[in-house]
């Protein structure tokens, strides 16, 4: 099967994806979601994904309430890409600690579903 122009354009976009842009993606199909998760696994180190999970996932979202659902989705993508839910960033924080300190109940629940302690 030859990929359509839309799929090729999407693949090109994903190849230039930055972790901080994850929350802006619209992944309406399982195919697109799988492509992004594969790209996260392939291109980013574990340390980069942990940093995104504990930092980028929440940066700016306190001031931008309209972005909240994207933050939750971003965390789910990172977890589905194999990021250790209990990993600590350079300062010793976990994603659960960060979500708790900011009162993000939906993210706390999601992290716990993935085994956060």
CNS distance restraints for C-alpha pairs under 8 A (distance, minus, plus):
assign (resid   3 and name CA) (resid   7 and name CA) 5.89 0.50 0.50
assign (resid   3 and name CA) (resid   8 and name CA) 6.36 0.50 0.50
assign (resid   4 and name CA) (resid   8 and name CA) 6.28 0.50 0.50
assign (resid   5 and name CA) (resid   9 and name CA) 6.03 0.50 0.50
assign (resid   6 and name CA) (resid  10 and name CA) 6.11 0.50 0.50
assign (resid   7 and name CA) (resid  11 and name CA) 6.11 0.50 0.50
assign (resid   8 and name CA) (resid  12 and name CA) 6.21 0.50 0.50
assign (resid   9 and name CA) (resid  13 and name CA) 6.24 0.50 0.50
assign (resid  10 and name CA) (resid  14 and name CA) 6.19 0.50 0.50
assign (resid  10 and name CA) (resid  32 and name CA) 7.89 0.50 0.50
assign (resid  11 and name CA) (resid  15 and name CA) 6.28 0.50 0.50
assign (resid  11 and name CA) (resid  35 and name CA) 7.58 0.50 0.50
assign (resid  12 and name CA) (resid  16 and name CA) 6.88 0.50 0.50
assign (resid  13 and name CA) (resid  17 and name CA) 6.40 0.50 0.50
assign (resid  14 and name CA) (resid  35 and name CA) 7.79 0.50 0.50
assign (resid  14 and name CA) (resid  36 and name CA) 6.45 0.50 0.50
assign (resid  14 and name CA) (resid  39 and name CA) 7.15 0.50 0.50
assign (resid  15 and name CA) (resid  39 and name CA) 7.15 0.50 0.50
assign (resid  17 and name CA) (resid  21 and name CA) 6.82 0.50 0.50
assign (resid  17 and name CA) (resid  22 and name CA) 7.64 0.50 0.50
assign (resid  18 and name CA) (resid  22 and name CA) 7.09 0.50 0.50
assign (resid  19 and name CA) (resid  49 and name CA) 7.82 0.50 0.50
assign (resid  19 and name CA) (resid  52 and name CA) 6.63 0.50 0.50
assign (resid  19 and name CA) (resid  56 and name CA) 7.72 0.50 0.50
assign (resid  20 and name CA) (resid  52 and name CA) 7.18 0.50 0.50
assign (resid  20 and name CA) (resid  56 and name CA) 5.79 0.50 0.50
assign (resid  20 and name CA) (resid  57 and name CA) 7.61 0.50 0.50
assign (resid  21 and name CA) (resid  25 and name CA) 7.11 0.50 0.50
assign (resid  22 and name CA) (resid  70 and name CA) 7.99 0.50 0.50
assign (resid  22 and name CA) (resid  74 and name CA) 5.51 0.50 0.50
assign (resid  23 and name CA) (resid  57 and name CA) 8.00 0.50 0.50
assign (resid  23 and name CA) (resid  67 and name CA) 7.80 0.50 0.50
assign (resid  23 and name CA) (resid  70 and name CA) 4.42 0.50 0.50
assign (resid  23 and name CA) (resid  71 and name CA) 5.51 0.50 0.50
assign (resid  23 and name CA) (resid  72 and name CA) 7.99 0.50 0.50
assign (resid  23 and name CA) (resid  73 and name CA) 6.48 0.50 0.50
assign (resid  23 and name CA) (resid  74 and name CA) 4.87 0.50 0.50
assign (resid  24 and name CA) (resid  70 and name CA) 6.46 0.50 0.50
assign (resid  27 and name CA) (resid  32 and name CA) 5.57 0.50 0.50
assign (resid  27 and name CA) (resid  33 and name CA) 5.58 0.50 0.50
assign (resid  28 and name CA) (resid  32 and name CA) 7.16 0.50 0.50
assign (resid  28 and name CA) (resid  33 and name CA) 7.69 0.50 0.50
assign (resid  29 and name CA) (resid  33 and name CA) 6.40 0.50 0.50
assign (resid  30 and name CA) (resid  34 and name CA) 6.03 0.50 0.50
assign (resid  31 and name CA) (resid  35 and name CA) 6.23 0.50 0.50
assign (resid  32 and name CA) (resid  36 and name CA) 6.28 0.50 0.50
assign (resid  33 and name CA) (resid  37 and name CA) 6.23 0.50 0.50
assign (resid  34 and name CA) (resid  38 and name CA) 6.09 0.50 0.50
assign (resid  35 and name CA) (resid  39 and name CA) 6.16 0.50 0.50
assign (resid  36 and name CA) (resid  40 and name CA) 6.15 0.50 0.50
assign (resid  37 and name CA) (resid  41 and name CA) 6.28 0.50 0.50
assign (resid  37 and name CA) (resid  77 and name CA) 6.51 0.50 0.50
assign (resid  37 and name CA) (resid  78 and name CA) 7.63 0.50 0.50
assign (resid  37 and name CA) (resid  80 and name CA) 6.82 0.50 0.50
assign (resid  37 and name CA) (resid  81 and name CA) 5.09 0.50 0.50
assign (resid  38 and name CA) (resid  42 and name CA) 6.08 0.50 0.50
assign (resid  38 and name CA) (resid  81 and name CA) 7.04 0.50 0.50
assign (resid  39 and name CA) (resid  43 and name CA) 5.80 0.50 0.50
assign (resid  39 and name CA) (resid  44 and name CA) 7.90 0.50 0.50
assign (resid  40 and name CA) (resid  44 and name CA) 5.62 0.50 0.50
assign (resid  40 and name CA) (resid  78 and name CA) 7.54 0.50 0.50
assign (resid  40 and name CA) (resid  81 and name CA) 6.10 0.50 0.50
assign (resid  41 and name CA) (resid  45 and name CA) 7.73 0.50 0.50
assign (resid  41 and name CA) (resid  81 and name CA) 5.59 0.50 0.50
assign (resid  41 and name CA) (resid  82 and name CA) 7.14 0.50 0.50
assign (resid  44 and name CA) (resid  48 and name CA) 6.03 0.50 0.50
assign (resid  44 and name CA) (resid  49 and name CA) 6.60 0.50 0.50
assign (resid  45 and name CA) (resid  49 and name CA) 6.40 0.50 0.50
assign (resid  46 and name CA) (resid  50 and name CA) 6.13 0.50 0.50
assign (resid  46 and name CA) (resid  83 and name CA) 6.51 0.50 0.50
assign (resid  47 and name CA) (resid  51 and name CA) 6.11 0.50 0.50
assign (resid  47 and name CA) (resid  89 and name CA) 7.72 0.50 0.50
assign (resid  48 and name CA) (resid  52 and name CA) 6.22 0.50 0.50
assign (resid  49 and name CA) (resid  53 and name CA) 6.04 0.50 0.50
assign (resid  49 and name CA) (resid  78 and name CA) 6.66 0.50 0.50
assign (resid  49 and name CA) (resid  83 and name CA) 6.06 0.50 0.50
assign (resid  50 and name CA) (resid  54 and name CA) 6.13 0.50 0.50
assign (resid  50 and name CA) (resid  83 and name CA) 6.31 0.50 0.50
assign (resid  50 and name CA) (resid  84 and name CA) 7.15 0.50 0.50
assign (resid  50 and name CA) (resid  87 and name CA) 6.49 0.50 0.50
assign (resid  50 and name CA) (resid  88 and name CA) 7.12 0.50 0.50
assign (resid  50 and name CA) (resid  89 and name CA) 6.29 0.50 0.50
assign (resid  51 and name CA) (resid  55 and name CA) 5.59 0.50 0.50
assign (resid  51 and name CA) (resid  56 and name CA) 7.08 0.50 0.50
assign (resid  51 and name CA) (resid  89 and name CA) 5.76 0.50 0.50
assign (resid  52 and name CA) (resid  56 and name CA) 4.56 0.50 0.50
assign (resid  52 and name CA) (resid  57 and name CA) 5.82 0.50 0.50
assign (resid  53 and name CA) (resid  57 and name CA) 5.39 0.50 0.50
assign (resid  53 and name CA) (resid  75 and name CA) 6.15 0.50 0.50
assign (resid  53 and name CA) (resid  78 and name CA) 6.76 0.50 0.50
assign (resid  53 and name CA) (resid  83 and name CA) 7.91 0.50 0.50
assign (resid  53 and name CA) (resid  95 and name CA) 5.95 0.50 0.50
assign (resid  54 and name CA) (resid  58 and name CA) 7.46 0.50 0.50
assign (resid  54 and name CA) (resid  88 and name CA) 7.84 0.50 0.50
assign (resid  54 and name CA) (resid  89 and name CA) 6.72 0.50 0.50
assign (resid  54 and name CA) (resid  93 and name CA) 7.03 0.50 0.50
assign (resid  54 and name CA) (resid  94 and name CA) 5.94 0.50 0.50
assign (resid  54 and name CA) (resid  95 and name CA) 4.42 0.50 0.50
assign (resid  54 and name CA) (resid  98 and name CA) 6.43 0.50 0.50
assign (resid  55 and name CA) (resid  59 and name CA) 6.15 0.50 0.50
assign (resid  55 and name CA) (resid  95 and name CA) 7.88 0.50 0.50
assign (resid  55 and name CA) (resid  98 and name CA) 7.94 0.50 0.50
assign (resid  57 and name CA) (resid  71 and name CA) 5.64 0.50 0.50
assign (resid  57 and name CA) (resid  72 and name CA) 7.90 0.50 0.50
assign (resid  57 and name CA) (resid  74 and name CA) 6.61 0.50 0.50
assign (resid  57 and name CA) (resid  75 and name CA) 6.31 0.50 0.50
assign (resid  58 and name CA) (resid  62 and name CA) 7.32 0.50 0.50
assign (resid  58 and name CA) (resid  71 and name CA) 6.70 0.50 0.50
assign (resid  58 and name CA) (resid  99 and name CA) 7.83 0.50 0.50
assign (resid  60 and name CA) (resid  64 and name CA) 6.32 0.50 0.50
assign (resid  61 and name CA) (resid  65 and name CA) 6.15 0.50 0.50
assign (resid  61 and name CA) (resid  67 and name CA) 6.10 0.50 0.50
assign (resid  61 and name CA) (resid  68 and name CA) 6.23 0.50 0.50
assign (resid  61 and name CA) (resid  71 and name CA) 7.42 0.50 0.50
assign (resid  62 and name CA) (resid 102 and name CA) 7.95 0.50 0.50
assign (resid  64 and name CA) (resid  68 and name CA) 7.40 0.50 0.50
assign (resid  67 and name CA) (resid  71 and name CA) 6.46 0.50 0.50
assign (resid  68 and name CA) (resid  72 and name CA) 6.61 0.50 0.50
assign (resid  69 and name CA) (resid  73 and name CA) 6.31 0.50 0.50
assign (resid  70 and name CA) (resid  74 and name CA) 5.95 0.50 0.50
assign (resid  71 and name CA) (resid  75 and name CA) 6.29 0.50 0.50
assign (resid  72 and name CA) (resid  76 and name CA) 6.37 0.50 0.50
assign (resid  72 and name CA) (resid 106 and name CA) 7.19 0.50 0.50
assign (resid  72 and name CA) (resid 107 and name CA) 5.85 0.50 0.50
assign (resid  73 and name CA) (resid  77 and name CA) 6.25 0.50 0.50
assign (resid  74 and name CA) (resid  78 and name CA) 6.33 0.50 0.50
assign (resid  75 and name CA) (resid  79 and name CA) 6.22 0.50 0.50
assign (resid  75 and name CA) (resid 107 and name CA) 7.59 0.50 0.50
assign (resid  76 and name CA) (resid  80 and name CA) 6.03 0.50 0.50
assign (resid  76 and name CA) (resid 110 and name CA) 7.57 0.50 0.50
assign (resid  77 and name CA) (resid  81 and name CA) 6.11 0.50 0.50
assign (resid  78 and name CA) (resid  82 and name CA) 6.75 0.50 0.50
assign (resid  78 and name CA) (resid  83 and name CA) 5.79 0.50 0.50
assign (resid  79 and name CA) (resid  83 and name CA) 4.93 0.50 0.50
assign (resid  79 and name CA) (resid  84 and name CA) 7.06 0.50 0.50
assign (resid  79 and name CA) (resid  85 and name CA) 6.70 0.50 0.50
assign (resid  79 and name CA) (resid 114 and name CA) 7.65 0.50 0.50
assign (resid  83 and name CA) (resid  87 and name CA) 7.99 0.50 0.50
assign (resid  85 and name CA) (resid  94 and name CA) 7.75 0.50 0.50
assign (resid  85 and name CA) (resid  95 and name CA) 7.04 0.50 0.50
assign (resid  85 and name CA) (resid 111 and name CA) 6.69 0.50 0.50
assign (resid  85 and name CA) (resid 114 and name CA) 6.72 0.50 0.50
assign (resid  85 and name CA) (resid 115 and name CA) 6.83 0.50 0.50
assign (resid  85 and name CA) (resid 116 and name CA) 5.57 0.50 0.50
assign (resid  86 and name CA) (resid  94 and name CA) 6.04 0.50 0.50
assign (resid  86 and name CA) (resid  95 and name CA) 7.26 0.50 0.50
assign (resid  86 and name CA) (resid  96 and name CA) 7.79 0.50 0.50
assign (resid  86 and name CA) (resid 115 and name CA) 7.76 0.50 0.50
assign (resid  86 and name CA) (resid 116 and name CA) 5.48 0.50 0.50
assign (resid  86 and name CA) (resid 117 and name CA) 6.67 0.50 0.50
assign (resid  87 and name CA) (resid  94 and name CA) 5.95 0.50 0.50
assign (resid  87 and name CA) (resid  95 and name CA) 7.86 0.50 0.50
assign (resid  88 and name CA) (resid  92 and name CA) 4.97 0.50 0.50
assign (resid  88 and name CA) (resid  93 and name CA) 5.09 0.50 0.50
assign (resid  88 and name CA) (resid  94 and name CA) 4.69 0.50 0.50
assign (resid  88 and name CA) (resid  95 and name CA) 7.72 0.50 0.50
assign (resid  89 and name CA) (resid  93 and name CA) 5.49 0.50 0.50
assign (resid  89 and name CA) (resid  94 and name CA) 6.52 0.50 0.50
assign (resid  93 and name CA) (resid  97 and name CA) 6.11 0.50 0.50
assign (resid  93 and name CA) (resid  98 and name CA) 6.84 0.50 0.50
assign (resid  94 and name CA) (resid  98 and name CA) 6.39 0.50 0.50
assign (resid  95 and name CA) (resid  99 and name CA) 6.06 0.50 0.50
assign (resid  95 and name CA) (resid 111 and name CA) 7.68 0.50 0.50
assign (resid  96 and name CA) (resid 100 and name CA) 5.95 0.50 0.50
assign (resid  96 and name CA) (resid 108 and name CA) 6.03 0.50 0.50
assign (resid  96 and name CA) (resid 111 and name CA) 6.54 0.50 0.50
assign (resid  96 and name CA) (resid 116 and name CA) 6.64 0.50 0.50
assign (resid  96 and name CA) (resid 117 and name CA) 7.50 0.50 0.50
assign (resid  97 and name CA) (resid 101 and name CA) 6.13 0.50 0.50
assign (resid  98 and name CA) (resid 102 and name CA) 6.38 0.50 0.50
assign (resid  99 and name CA) (resid 103 and name CA) 6.03 0.50 0.50
assign (resid  99 and name CA) (resid 104 and name CA) 5.17 0.50 0.50
assign (resid  99 and name CA) (resid 105 and name CA) 7.47 0.50 0.50
assign (resid  99 and name CA) (resid 107 and name CA) 6.38 0.50 0.50
assign (resid  99 and name CA) (resid 108 and name CA) 5.91 0.50 0.50
assign (resid 100 and name CA) (resid 104 and name CA) 6.27 0.50 0.50
assign (resid 100 and name CA) (resid 105 and name CA) 7.47 0.50 0.50
assign (resid 100 and name CA) (resid 108 and name CA) 6.62 0.50 0.50
assign (resid 104 and name CA) (resid 108 and name CA) 6.21 0.50 0.50
assign (resid 105 and name CA) (resid 109 and name CA) 6.14 0.50 0.50
assign (resid 106 and name CA) (resid 110 and name CA) 6.24 0.50 0.50
assign (resid 107 and name CA) (resid 111 and name CA) 6.01 0.50 0.50
assign (resid 108 and name CA) (resid 112 and name CA) 6.20 0.50 0.50
assign (resid 109 and name CA) (resid 113 and name CA) 6.25 0.50 0.50
assign (resid 110 and name CA) (resid 114 and name CA) 6.51 0.50 0.50
assign (resid 111 and name CA) (resid 115 and name CA) 6.48 0.50 0.50
assign (resid 111 and name CA) (resid 116 and name CA) 5.29 0.50 0.50
assign (resid 112 and name CA) (resid 116 and name CA) 4.59 0.50 0.50
assign (resid 112 and name CA) (resid 117 and name CA) 6.97 0.50 0.50
